[in-house]
Structure formats: C-alpha cells, structure tokens
Amino acid sequence: MGKDSPSPPAAPDYAGAAQAQGAANVDTARLQGKISNPNIIGPLGSQTVTFGQPTFDQAGYDAAMANYSGQPQRGAAPLQSAFTTPGDEDNAATFDQTGFQQALNNWANSGVGGNAPTREQFTSTVNADQPTVTQTLTPNAQATLDAQQRVQRALAGLGEQGIATASNALGTAFNPNLQGVQTSLGNAGQIAQTPDLSQYGRAGGNLNAGQILQAPELSNYGMAGANVNAQRVNAGPQAGQYGMARGGPQGGQYGYAGGGPQAGLYGTAQGGVGGPNLSNFNPASAGNISNAPSAGQYGMAGANVQSGTINQGPQALDFGVAQGNVAAPQLQNQIDTTGVGNVNYGPQTDQYGLARGALNTQNVAAMPVNAGMTGQQAILSRLAPQLERADAATRQRLINQGLVPGGEAYENAMISQNQQKNDLLTQAALQGIGLDTAANAQGFGQALQAGQFGNQAVGQNFSQAQAAQAGQNAAQNQAFNQRTQAGQFGNQAQLASFGAGMQNAGLFNSALNQNLNTALSTQQAQNAAQQQGYAQQFGLAGLQNQAIGQNFGQGITAQNAQNAAQQQQYNQLFQGNQANNATQLSQFNANLANQQAANAAITQNFGQGVTAQQLQNAGIAQNFGQGQAANVAGNQAIQQNFGQSLAAQQAQNAASQQLYNQYMGVQGLQNQAVGQNQQAALAQQQAALAAQQQGFGQQVTGQQLSNQALSQNQNIALQQQQAALAAQNQQFNQNMQAAQFGNTAQQQSLQQQLALRNQPLNEIAGLMGGSQIQMPQFQGYQGANVAPAPIFAGAQAQNAANMQSYGIESANVNAQNAGLYSLLGSGAQAYGLSRR
C-alpha cells in the first residue's frame, strides 16, 4: 500500500581508490623531483640534471633502416589546388572532392612514405628515477681555475726563498733601546673640601594655621519627616477559588502502543555462501633469466700513462735578497709648559652676598580674625538701613491687606521676608571675606617678589664671576694644546723621513719580484709543453677503453633480449591463471545473488508487520490527544476567572498607591525646606574655613621662600667647591696628557723597530697566504611541493553524498507512508463511529 523505500547506494571501491591514491603519490614524487632539480645556466658555467640512463637498440634501428631503404618511395602527396576550378564574375569556384579523394588513396597505396627511422625512436631509458648532475665550466672559468693553481705553486717557491732572510732577522737579538715609561704626574693642587651647609640655616616647617570653626548644629533648622502611613493592599484571589487545573488523561486509558513483530517471525536472513577455490601460479615455469657478461670478458680498461718531469722553477736567492733595514726616527716625548700658567679656581663663598629667605610683611593687610570682621562691617553699614525699610514696608503692606499679626498668612509672609533678609546678609558676609582675602594676598605677593629680586641679583653676580674664571681656564688650556701640537709636528716630520726610506726599500724589492715573475713565466711554458705530451698519451688510452666499453654494451643488449623473451612467457602463464580464477568468482557471485533475494523477501514481510503495528499505535495516540484537549479547555476557563479577579485587585492596589504617593509629596516639600536652611548654614561655615585656609597657605608660602633662599645659598657654596674641583682636575689631566705624550712616542718607536724586524716574515706570510683556489658556486633553487590528487578522499566524499541522498529519499518515503497511514486510521475511526 505504501511507497517502497529506495535502494541503498552501492559501496565505493575503497581498495581501488587506495591503489589509485598510491599511483598518484608516485607520480607526484617524480614531478617534485623534476621541479626541484632544474637545469641552471650561469655566467661561470652550467649545471644540467638528467633522469635515467639512455639505452640504444642498435639491432632494431639497423633493421628499420634496411626495411625503409629496401622499399620504393612514393612521390609528393596530391594538392587540393589541382582539383579546384577557379571562378569568375558569373560562376563561383568549384572543388572536385571525389577526384581529390581518389588521387589521395592511390598515392597512399603506392610505395613507402613518411620520414626515415630516427635514433630517438630506438632509444629507451632505464632507471628513470635516478638523477645525474653534470657541472661544466665556461672556457674562461676553466682557464681561471688552472691559472689559480699555477699561481699557488709559484707563491710556494717564493716562500722558500724568503726563509733565509727570515732566519737572519730572527738570529739577531731584538734590542729596542727605549727610555723608561713615565709614571709620575706631578702635583695637581689640593682638592677643595665640602662646605658646611648648616652655617646657612635649617629649613623650617612649624606653622600656626589658626582656629577652625565648628560645623553648625543642623537640627536647629528642623528635622526631615518620614511618617507616612501606607494603605492596605489586597492580597488577590486564593488558590483553588475558581477550581483546580486538571493533569490530562491517565496512561493506558486508551490502550498501549504495540512493540512490532518479533524477531524471526518471517524467517531468518541467510549469509553462508561458500567462497571459490582460486588456482595458484608457479613463476618458476617461465624459465630462468640470463646473466650479464662477466668482468674482463671484452678486455680491461688501461690507465698506464707516463708523465714527464715538471720544472721546479727558480731557486731562492737567484735574483738577490729583499731589503728591509731602515733606521727608525727619534721622536719627541716631552712637552715644555713654560709660560702656560695655572688654572683659576673661581669666586669664593659669600664674595657677592647670600640669598635672603625672610620676608618683610609689615605692609601686608591683616587677615580677618572672624569671618566678615572687616569687609562685612563695611557692607552691612550700608545694607542695614535698606533692610529696616524693607521690614517696615512689608508689615505695613500686610496690615493694609487686612492680615493680623499672629495669623497664618501674616506669619508666612514675614517668614518669606526674613529669608530674603538672610540671603542678603549671607552675600554680604561672603563679599567681605573675599575683599579681606584679596588684599592680604596682594600684599604678600609684593613682599615675595621683592625677596626674589634680591636673590636673583646675588645669583647673577656669582654666575658672571664663574664665567670669567671659565674664560681664563680656556686660555690656559689653549696654550697647553699649542705646545702639544708643536711636539706632534716634529714627530710627524720624523715619520715622513722614515716613510721615504721604507718606500726606497720597497722599490728595490719590486725589482727583485719582477725578475722572479719572468723566470716563473719561462718555467710555466716548459710545464705546459710537458702537460700537452701527457694529454696525448691519455687520449690514446681513452680510445682503447672506449672500444672495450662498446663490446661490453653489445653483450648487455643480447642479454636484455633473452630476458625479454622469458618475461613474455611469464606473462602468458599468469594471464591463463587469472582466467581460471575469473570463472570461479562468477559462480560465487551467482550464489550470493540468490541468497540476497531470499533475505529481501524476509525484510519485506517484517516491514508489513511493523506497518500494521504503527496503525494501532496511531489510533491510541489520537484518543489520548482528544482527552488531553478537553482537559486544556477546562484549565483555560479556570485561568480566565483567576485573571479577572487579579485585575480587580490590581485596580484597588493602584488607588492605594496613589494616595500614598500624595502623602509622600507633602512630606518631601517639608524636608526640602529643612535641607535648604541647613545648606545656608553650611555655606557660611565653608566661607569661614576658606579664609582660615588662605591664611595657612600664606604662612606655608613664606616658609617655602625662606627654605628656598637657604637652598640657594647652599647650592652656591657647592658650585664654588665644584669649580675648584674642576680646576684641580684640569691640571691633573694636563699632567697626564704630558706623560701619555712621552709614553706614546716611545710606543711608536717600538712599533717601528718591530715592523722592520717582522718585514721578512710578513713577506713570506703574504706569499703563502695568497688567494686560494675557488670553485664557481652555482645558483641554488627552492623546489616547489605539489600535493597529490585526493582520489581516496574524493571516493569517501562521493559515498557520503550518496548516503545523504539515500537518507533524504528514505525520509521522504517514510513521511508519505506515515501520512497515508494516518488518513487510513482516521477513515477507519470514522467508519467505526458511524457503525455505532
């Protein structure tokens, strides 16, 4: 009745996918090897990479050439233009397709055509994965390498000649005959002692800030009220007042769902199909593989080539001995400091006075003793008559309006008038404090500026004296440097004379080296002739070895032909064995298909039993749903009654909350008035505290100015001591420079004598340490990695897609069948009700 489920997709060939993945990996490895090893061509040579060893089939090539040469050759192929009739103004061009095709067939059947066989067609490659790297130098690079080898041998001969000169130099004892190193620097003067800073006073910190006013008693302005009675709130309907919600029908009231047919009710699936017997294969029946030719079968390669005698070149002392005995000059190592003068030590302490730290505050306006004592009285003396007239005018206005003193309206109006009066008095107090504070700050600032002006004058005088002392010391240092430069000039003249002697000796040694190079060129020509004779003998031996190698290659070719015949016989036997196994597998597959058909019938019977059970369960579920729907309707009625009662209760609570909020508003207005009065009292106390803080700040500033003057006097004393120390250090440095100048001259003389003694050894080291033979470096290469094709992963992905499609189709079929069964159940139920 329902729609059949779709067939599951066939399983992918995992073994075949794995084998294909392995083959792809092998191909990827070969490709990576070729990409990572390119042929490189550079300015000094080239590097080539080949894979495998080429093998040429000489016999096959000769047979193909004989067959090609023995057959008649056909001429050129017919052309289409020969079968095309040109057109004119009235007729179009025509082509004879039939005639051209017939002529082409006749040409193809007459004789032999095409190109002759080539050697490439009969050349195969063995060991295709074995790379061979060949590096070849350009003619110029090869000639440079050969020249470097010749130069190294010539330099070694020169080194042997210089051994006698070095032996004479080392055989003489080294005596530099130098004066002693100067270690005494002389007297640079006494170091100034650190001044006693306590004689300038000590920094003070004892201040009297004055009396701080106490905060006002805020309770005198009233207490904030919070006595508000909340209205009674209705608690809402009681639980169960409108009924209790029901929990739905009981389990099993309409029957219990069945569990489906039992296992084995429709039979048991079969799976025992015997596997076929496959035949074995004996590879020994294909024959034996021939062995390769033995070593020495075609002769042995020769290497007996005699080389001639190589000329050893010129001998030591053939052209004279290099000179290096140049007398070292005598350098000046003392400096005449007559007339240079001594270092000035700068101004003395207290020479220009000391900075002052005390301030003259006699003309500074005094701070008010109490808040508003001075400024407030001046303002109130003018404000008091205005306040009295305002009070009298307010009383008269209230009496004229018919209000009686002591009445509520009269008292409220007078309270408002008194508040305005208090506001004016508070503003007057604040203005008085501001005037007193400003006058005091102005006077204190003027006194502070006067004290700083005097201290700046003292500091300026001290700086000018110190600058004059620095100028005197600079002039003394300039005279000392001029004397030093005069000594260095004399030493430079001595060194120039020494350099001229060294240059003359170098010219003589260059002439000796030129004679040596001429003799070396003659010897190299003789060696080249000897090398040419050796190369000719080596070429004859190479031709003999080449003939032996050709004979060996022909023997290998014959052996390969025998092995190919044995391989062909082996393949034929193997293919016959595979045919027998294929027949056995066909019979096994037929038995397996019959077994699978029987199992499919059992599965169909089981599915029909499950469908019948699902229909019964659907009827039970429908009855349970109807009972539960009726129960929900009753619960909804109870919930509606509860909601209406709750809404009425919330309306009563809202009215009670509104009344409570009105009481709270009245109480808040009263609390606001109390808070305003308290804020006015706090503002007056803060103004008094600000005045006290300003007085304390002025005292702190005065004390800081005094401490600053004390610190300035101490710094001037320390600067004077530093100037004295700098002068003494300058004298010490000049003495040290004079000593170092003499020691440097002695060290320079020692270095010159050592250079003359080491000259023969340096010449030998220079000859032996010449340029070494350098092989050209070829350019490197970074190979690229090529990922193999994901064949196996693709097979897995395709199988997953097939199974997903199968699952979707199965779900659609199940949904359609469930709908049909539901309709059938509804129809059966309706039919049963109508029968009642």
Secondary structure, DSSP 8 states (H G I E B T S, - for coil): -------------HHHHHHHHHHHHHHHHHHHHHHTS--EEETTEEEEEEEEEEEE-HHHHHHHHHHHHHS-B------GGGGEE---SSS--EE-HHHHHHHHHHHHTSSB-S----GGGGEEEEEEEEEEEEEEE-HHHHHHHHHHHHHHHHHHHHHHHHHHHHHHHHHS------------------------GGGG-----------------GGGG-----------------TTTT--------TTTT--------TTTT----------------GGGG--------TTTT-----------------TTTT------------------TT---------TTTT---------TTS----SSTTTTHHHHHHHHHHHHHHHHHHHHHHHHHHTT--TTSHHHHHHHHHHHHHHHHHHHHHHHHHHHHHHHHHHHHHHHHHHHHHHHHHHHHHHHHHHHHHHHHHHHHHHHHHHHHHHHHHHHHHHHHHHHHHHHHHHHHHHHHHHHHHHHHHHHHHHHHHHHHHHHHHHHHHHHHHHHHHHHHHHHHHHHHHHHHHHHHHHHHHHHHHHHHHHHHHHHHHHHHHHHHHHHHHHHHHHHHHHHHHHHHHHHHHHHHHHHHHHHHHHHHHHHHHHHHHHHHHHHHHHHHHHHHHHHHHHHHHHHHHHHHHHHHHHHHHHHHHHHHHHHHHHHHHHHHHHHHHHHHHHHHHHHHHHHHHHHHHHHHHHHHHHHHHHHHHHHHHHHHHHHHHHHHHHHHHHHHHTS--------------------HHHHHHHHHHHHHHHHHHHHHHHHHHHHHHHHHHHHHHHHHHHHH-
